[in-house]
Amino acid sequence: MSHGSKPRFDGRTAIVTGAAAGIGQSIAIGLAADGACVMLADIDAAGLENTIEQIRSAGGKAIHAVADVTEEQAVADMLRRTNEAFGSVDILVNNVGGSTRGGHIWEMSLETWQAVVKRNLQSGFLCTRAVVPGMMKQKYGRIVGLSSGASQGTPWRALYKGGADYATSKAGVEGFARHLSLELADYNITVNAVAPGPIETERLRDSFKQMESLEFSPLRMTPLHRLGRPDEVASAVLFLASDEAAYITGQTIRVTGGR
Ligand SMILES: NC(=O)c1ccc[n+]([C@@H]2O[C@H](COP(=O)([O-])OP(=O)(O)OC[C@H]3O[C@@H](n4cnc5c(N)ncnc54)[C@H](O)[C@@H]3O)[C@@H](O)[C@H]2O)c1
């Protein structure tokens, strides 16, 4: 919530991709609770309704688009609707991402590799490319991408499941932020990333539970010895999206419980 009398994102507009569930839902709710007008984009229509309902019942402002943000036309339509409703975009959170079935390098198909790179990198590329001209014109922008502890190699993932496609894509999210922070600095657009560790979302709850007895389990390997919560990731994203972080760009904040 806000630190002063005015909400932190008063008068700001934001796009959050993947806002129907998990971390993206928590980010969208947090931005709206702190005064932002939020466009929620996701492929999951029912989940979007759920997020919208939570935001509106708390008095927040949000609209939504059922959109696959790895598709150029869907991103263009989503941005047009955002501009029609809110006039401009100040904040973009590239939250869409995730892995498919993982797999060790010696058994990974080209299709799996390409699908994961597309979901984690093409989504952020297309949404960023779409919003940047408007941000350049208004000389203001905050772009935050979702990386992962996996960008540095995560033992439980690498040892038991593989997933070089995901780890490599997330390292790409950090490189994208690092590069664009330089390219866009003169326009007062900051570009950063947040790298979550093991976060207890609905989707991952059971798989983390199944890993508890493993030698290199998330709980054993994480210094704080617990899973993180979506709102603990959202608070780092909101910080980077706020004016408090005006002098921070090209950085990745690791919300990984100490790893
Ligand atoms: N949960 C974790 O432990 C964890 C850890 C590290 C990084 N992350 C990253 O954080 C982000 C959010 O993760 P999460 O666990 O909340 O994921 P999630 O799977 O719970 O939610 C992702 C949302 O994105 C949507 N989505 C997927 N592909 C889409 C597409 N092409 N277009 C539009 N929407 C799409 C899904 O429908 C879903 O609502 C991801 O980038 C993920 O890689 C998560």
The ligand as a MOL file (V3000), in Angstrom:
LIG
                    3D

  0  0  0     0  0            999 V3000
M  V30 BEGIN CTAB
M  V30 COUNTS 44 48 0 0 0
M  V30 BEGIN ATOM
M  V30 1 N 5.9970 -19.8050 -9.3150 0
M  V30 2 C 7.3120 -19.8970 -9.2560 0
M  V30 3 O 7.8640 -20.6230 -8.4220 0
M  V30 4 C 8.1730 -19.0930 -10.1990 0
M  V30 5 C 9.5550 -19.1010 -9.9640 0
M  V30 6 C 10.3760 -18.3840 -10.8010 0
M  V30 7 C 9.8560 -17.6390 -11.8450 0
M  V30 8 N 8.5110 -17.6510 -12.0720 0 CHG=1
M  V30 9 C 8.0280 -16.8530 -13.2100 0
M  V30 10 O 7.0320 -15.9400 -12.7650 0
M  V30 11 C 6.0520 -15.7600 -13.8020 0
M  V30 12 C 4.6810 -16.1300 -13.2660 0
M  V30 13 O 4.7290 -17.4620 -12.8110 0
M  V30 14 P 3.5010 -18.2020 -12.0900 0
M  V30 15 O 4.0930 -19.3080 -11.3260 0
M  V30 16 O 2.6240 -17.1980 -11.4250 0 CHG=-1
M  V30 17 O 2.7770 -18.8150 -13.3930 0
M  V30 18 P 1.2960 -19.4120 -13.5790 0
M  V30 19 O 1.4230 -20.5180 -14.5580 0
M  V30 20 O 0.6510 -19.6920 -12.2650 0
M  V30 21 O 0.5640 -18.2080 -14.2890 0
M  V30 22 C 0.9520 -17.8020 -15.5610 0
M  V30 23 C -0.2160 -17.1250 -16.2570 0
M  V30 24 O 0.2010 -16.7780 -17.5830 0
M  V30 25 C -0.8180 -17.1570 -18.5100 0
M  V30 26 N -0.2040 -17.3890 -19.8160 0
M  V30 27 C 0.6310 -18.4050 -20.1760 0
M  V30 28 N 0.9890 -18.2630 -21.4650 0
M  V30 29 C 0.3700 -17.1450 -21.9320 0
M  V30 30 C 0.3630 -16.4750 -23.1760 0
M  V30 31 N 1.0580 -16.9310 -24.2180 0
M  V30 32 N -0.3600 -15.3350 -23.2870 0
M  V30 33 C -1.0760 -14.8510 -22.2570 0
M  V30 34 N -1.1050 -15.4480 -21.0450 0
M  V30 35 C -0.3830 -16.5840 -20.8840 0
M  V30 36 C -1.4460 -18.3980 -17.8950 0
M  V30 37 O -2.7500 -18.6040 -18.4060 0
M  V30 38 C -1.4330 -18.0600 -16.4110 0
M  V30 39 O -2.5950 -17.3710 -16.0070 0
M  V30 40 C 6.5150 -16.6460 -14.9740 0
M  V30 41 O 7.2780 -15.8670 -15.8710 0
M  V30 42 C 7.3680 -17.6860 -14.2900 0
M  V30 43 O 8.3200 -18.2590 -15.1720 0
M  V30 44 C 7.6610 -18.3660 -11.2630 0
M  V30 END ATOM
M  V30 BEGIN BOND
M  V30 1 1 1 2
M  V30 2 2 2 3
M  V30 3 1 2 4
M  V30 4 1 4 5
M  V30 5 2 4 44
M  V30 6 2 5 6
M  V30 7 1 6 7
M  V30 8 2 7 8
M  V30 9 1 8 9
M  V30 10 1 8 44
M  V30 11 1 9 10
M  V30 12 1 9 42
M  V30 13 1 10 11
M  V30 14 1 11 12
M  V30 15 1 11 40
M  V30 16 1 12 13
M  V30 17 1 13 14
M  V30 18 2 14 15
M  V30 19 1 14 16
M  V30 20 1 14 17
M  V30 21 1 17 18
M  V30 22 2 18 19
M  V30 23 1 18 20
M  V30 24 1 18 21
M  V30 25 1 21 22
M  V30 26 1 22 23
M  V30 27 1 23 24
M  V30 28 1 23 38
M  V30 29 1 24 25
M  V30 30 1 25 26
M  V30 31 1 25 36
M  V30 32 1 26 27
M  V30 33 1 26 35
M  V30 34 2 27 28
M  V30 35 1 28 29
M  V30 36 1 29 30
M  V30 37 2 29 35
M  V30 38 1 30 31
M  V30 39 2 30 32
M  V30 40 1 32 33
M  V30 41 2 33 34
M  V30 42 1 34 35
M  V30 43 1 36 37
M  V30 44 1 36 38
M  V30 45 1 38 39
M  V30 46 1 40 41
M  V30 47 1 40 42
M  V30 48 1 42 43
M  V30 END BOND
M  V30 END CTAB
M  END
